[in-house]
């Protein structure tokens, strides 16, 4: 028993162990979510083939990548094949190209996403521990402060949902399913709230790349607010939420897998440290 709180004594997890847990979560998330993005891009490419020099935004739920279309048909997103939908694409890619094609582009994703995710999750936990030691365990704004440094708001929703689900279940410590559910829901909330900015970011990236690749002067109306106003003028308010369903389908499981694996890893190391 903890003499200060009266509850069970909490065994600390070292930063190295936190890094190992977050690294495992990042790898599992990339392995499980990358096929969804591969299929999405293949479906998009067949309706609107990418010519040489065009680019698209690739995201696996952990990190975004701006990719440039190369010449020829040797790159994975320009392989031939007519798909009738997600399940049809999934089956045809496996049958005609082999199951490995579902994880095309995985190595660069791991190289970029794993270090960033490890730093992000470890920093959040370390900051939270420091703030709670200074300000007390019950300060509700601690996740917000730590989240602002690590990643805005996602963490606040996660901590609130996890605490609420524990109280409803009369549990002192969250289970794997509580962590999984909290991660999925908080990831979904964050995905909806940040989607308009993600739509603007995608347009800004592709437009800037186009102007720079053709050595054209960049227009002065490339600010976030200007692009947002253009989107609303052309497509209405719904234009700011383009791609919401695919984003939720991808981000919700990515967040759930990442956070539940991370929490499971920390729990495992806590038991080892006892």
C-alpha positions in Angstrom: 0.0 0.0 0.0 1.1 3.5 -0.8 1.4 5.4 2.6 0.6 8.7 1.0 -2.5 7.8 -1.1 -3.7 4.8 0.8 -4.1 2.9 -2.5 -2.0 0.2 -4.1 1.7 1.2 -4.5 2.4 2.2 -8.1 5.7 0.7 -9.4 7.4 3.2 -11.7 8.4 2.3 -15.2 11.7 3.5 -16.5 12.0 5.8 -19.5 13.7 3.0 -21.4 10.8 0.6 -20.7 8.4 3.3 -21.8 10.4 3.6 -25.0 10.3 -0.1 -25.6 6.5 -0.2 -25.0 5.8 2.7 -27.4 8.2 1.2 -30.0 6.2 -2.0 -29.9 2.9 -0.1 -30.2 4.2 1.9 -33.2 5.4 -1.2 -35.0 2.1 -3.1 -34.4 0.1 -0.1 -35.5 2.0 0.3 -38.7 1.8 -3.4 -39.5 -2.0 -3.5 -38.9 -3.1 -0.1 -40.4 -0.8 0.2 -43.4 -2.8 -2.2 -45.6 -5.9 0.0 -45.2 -4.0 3.0 -46.6 -2.5 0.9 -49.4 -6.0 -0.2 -50.5 -7.4 3.3 -50.2 -4.6 4.8 -52.4 -5.0 2.0 -55.0 -8.7 2.7 -55.2 -8.1 6.4 -55.6 -5.4 5.9 -58.2 -7.6 3.8 -60.5 -10.2 6.5 -60.7 -7.8 9.4 -61.1 -4.4 8.0 -62.4 -1.4 9.9 -61.2 0.8 11.3 -64.0 4.5 11.9 -63.6 5.3 14.6 -61.2 1.9 14.4 -59.3 1.9 13.8 -55.6 -0.4 12.4 -52.9 -0.6 12.3 -49.1 0.1 8.9 -47.6 -0.8 8.3 -44.0 -0.8 5.2 -41.8 -2.5 6.7 -38.8 0.8 7.5 -37.1 2.4 9.9 -39.6 1.7 11.6 -42.9 4.0 11.4 -45.9 3.9 13.4 -49.1 4.8 11.0 -52.0 5.7 12.0 -55.6 4.5 9.8 -58.5 7.3 8.4 -60.5 7.5 7.5 -64.2 6.5 4.1 -65.3 4.3 1.4 -63.9 6.8 -0.1 -61.5 5.7 1.7 -58.4 3.1 -0.1 -56.3 0.3 2.6 -56.4 0.3 2.5 -60.3 0.0 -1.3 -60.8 -2.9 -2.3 -63.0 -6.1 -3.7 -61.7 -9.8 -2.7 -61.6 -11.3 -2.9 -58.1 -15.0 -2.8 -57.3 -14.5 -1.9 -53.6 -12.4 -2.4 -50.5 -12.9 -6.1 -50.2 -12.5 -6.7 -53.9 -9.2 -4.8 -53.9 -8.0 -6.7 -50.8 -8.6 -10.1 -52.5 -7.3 -9.1 -55.9 -4.1 -7.6 -54.6 -3.3 -10.7 -52.5 -4.2 -13.0 -55.4 -2.4 -11.1 -58.2 0.5 -9.4 -56.5 1.1 -11.4 -53.3 0.2 -10.5 -49.7 3.4 -8.4 -49.3 1.9 -5.7 -51.5 -0.4 -4.8 -48.7 2.6 -3.5 -46.8 4.2 -1.6 -49.6 6.0 1.5 -48.3 6.2 0.1 -44.7 10.0 0.4 -44.2 10.1 4.2 -44.7 7.0 4.5 -42.5 8.7 2.6 -39.7 11.9 4.6 -40.1 10.0 7.9 -39.7 7.1 7.0 -37.5 8.7 4.8 -34.8 11.3 7.3 -33.5 8.7 10.1 -33.5 6.1 8.0 -31.7 8.6 6.8 -29.1 9.7 10.4 -28.3 6.1 11.6 -28.2 4.7 8.9 -25.9 7.7 8.9 -23.6 7.7 12.7 -23.3 4.0 12.7 -22.5 4.4 10.2 -19.7 7.5 11.8 -18.3 5.9 15.3 -18.3 2.7 14.0 -16.7 4.7 12.3 -13.9 6.7 15.5 -13.2 3.6 17.7 -13.2 1.7 15.3 -10.9 4.6 15.1 -8.5 4.6 18.9 -8.3 0.8 19.7 -8.5 -0.9 16.6 -7.1 -2.6 13.6 -8.6 -6.1 15.1 -9.0 -5.2 18.2 -11.1 -7.5 17.7 -14.2 -5.5 20.1 -16.3 -2.3 18.1 -16.2 -3.2 16.0 -19.3 -3.9 19.2 -21.2 -0.5 20.8 -20.3 1.4 17.6 -21.1 -0.7 17.1 -24.2 0.1 20.6 -25.5 3.8 19.7 -25.3 3.3 16.2 -26.8 0.1 16.5 -29.0 -2.9 18.9 -28.3 -6.2 17.5 -26.7 -6.1 13.8 -27.8 -4.5 13.0 -24.5 -7.0 14.9 -22.4 -9.9 13.0 -23.9 -8.1 9.7 -23.5 -7.4 10.3 -19.8 -11.0 11.5 -19.1 -12.5 8.5 -20.9 -10.2 6.0 -19.2 -11.1 7.4 -15.8 -14.8 7.4 -16.5 -14.8 3.8 -17.8 -12.8 2.7 -14.8 -15.3 4.3 -12.4 -18.2 2.7 -14.3 -16.5 -0.7 -14.1 -15.5 -0.2 -10.4 -11.9 -0.8 -11.3 -8.9 0.9 -9.8 -6.6 0.2 -12.8 -7.8 0.2 -16.4 -8.0 -3.1 -18.3 -6.7 -3.7 -21.8 -10.2 -3.3 -23.2 -10.7 0.0 -21.4 -7.4 1.3 -22.8 -8.4 0.1 -26.3 -11.9 1.7 -26.1 -10.5 5.0 -24.7 -7.9 5.2 -27.4 -10.4 4.5 -30.2 -12.9 7.1 -28.9 -10.3 9.8 -28.1 -8.7 9.2 -31.5 -12.1 9.6 -33.2 -12.8 12.9 -31.4 -9.4 14.2 -32.3 -9.8 13.1 -35.9 -13.1 15.0 -36.3 -11.9 18.1 -34.6 -8.6 18.3 -36.6 -10.0 17.2 -40.0 -10.6 20.7 -41.4 -7.0 21.6 -40.7 -5.8 18.3 -42.2 -7.8 19.1 -45.4 -6.2 22.5 -45.6 -2.7 21.1 -44.9 -3.1 18.6 -47.7 -4.2 21.2 -50.2 -1.4 23.6 -49.1 1.3 20.9 -49.4 0.2 19.8 -52.9 -0.2 23.3 -54.2 3.2 24.4 -52.8 4.9 21.4 -54.3 3.2 22.1 -57.7 4.4 25.8 -57.7 7.9 24.9 -56.6 8.4 22.0 -59.0 7.3 24.2 -62.0 9.4 27.1 -60.6 6.3 29.3 -60.5 5.9 32.2 -57.9 3.9 31.1 -54.9 0.6 33.1 -54.7 0.1 35.4 -51.7 -3.2 33.8 -50.8 -1.7 30.5 -49.5 -2.5 31.1 -45.9 -4.5 28.6 -43.9 -7.4 31.0 -43.5 -7.4 31.8 -47.3 -7.4 28.2 -48.3 -10.1 27.4 -45.8 -12.3 30.2 -47.2 -11.8 28.9 -50.8 -12.8 25.4 -49.8 -16.0 26.6 -48.1 -16.8 28.9 -51.1 -16.4 26.0 -53.6 -17.8 23.0 -51.7 -19.6 24.5 -48.7 -18.8 23.7 -45.0 -18.8 20.0 -45.8 -15.7 20.5 -47.9 -13.7 21.0 -44.7 -14.7 17.4 -43.6 -13.9 15.6 -46.9 -12.7 12.1 -46.2 -14.1 11.9 -42.7 -15.2 8.2 -42.9 -11.9 6.9 -44.2 -10.1 9.0 -41.7 -12.1 7.5 -38.8 -11.8 4.0 -40.1 -8.0 4.4 -40.1 -7.3 6.6 -37.1 -9.7 5.0 -34.6 -8.1 1.5 -34.8 -4.6 3.1 -35.1 -5.1 5.0 -31.8 -6.7 2.1 -30.1 -3.9 -0.3 -31.1 -1.1 2.1 -30.2 -2.4 3.2 -26.8 -3.6 -0.2 -25.7 -0.3 -1.8 -26.7 1.6 1.0 -24.9 -0.3 0.6 -21.7 -0.1 -3.2 -21.9 3.7 -2.8 -22.3 4.0 -0.5 -19.3 1.9 -2.9 -17.2 4.1 -5.8 -18.2 7.3 -3.9 -17.2 5.6 -2.8 -13.9 5.1 -6.5 -13.0 8.8 -7.2 -14.0 10.0 -4.4 -11.8 8.2 -5.7 -8.7 
